[in-house]
Amino acid sequence: MSVLIKPLVTEKMSDLNDKGKYGFLVNINANKIDIKAAVEKLYGVNVESVNTIRYQGKKKTRYTKTKIVTGRTKALKKAIVKVAEGEVIDFYSGI
């Protein structure tokens, strides 16, 4: 089970990066301890705190020729990780 799926690179998260906070899309079953350990291992930084947000999948309806198909998109979980002061995570180093 991979804990971290991908980093969140948006304008809102870029503003938080200046404050030492970074966002990640994480596995729905991961807890804060797992997320903290994965970030520290992968990026080599000290994590001060982890906040998580769970989103329910959106309801979607598709009208086909024979019937109406209703379902949901996948649920997801985000984590906002605050690193120790003076430490930086560089998402663009491998490009």
Sequence and secondary structure as in RCSB ss.txt:
>XXXX:A:sequence
MSVLIKPLVTEKMSDLNDKGKYGFLVNINANKIDIKAAVEKLYGVNVESVNTIRYQGKKKTRYTKTKIVTGRTKA
LKKAIVKVAEGEVIDFYSGI
>XXXX:A:secstr
  SEEEE  SHHHHHHHTTTEEEEEE TT  HHHHHHHHHHHH   EEEEEEEEE   EEEEE SS EEEEE   
EEEEEEEE TT    TTTT 
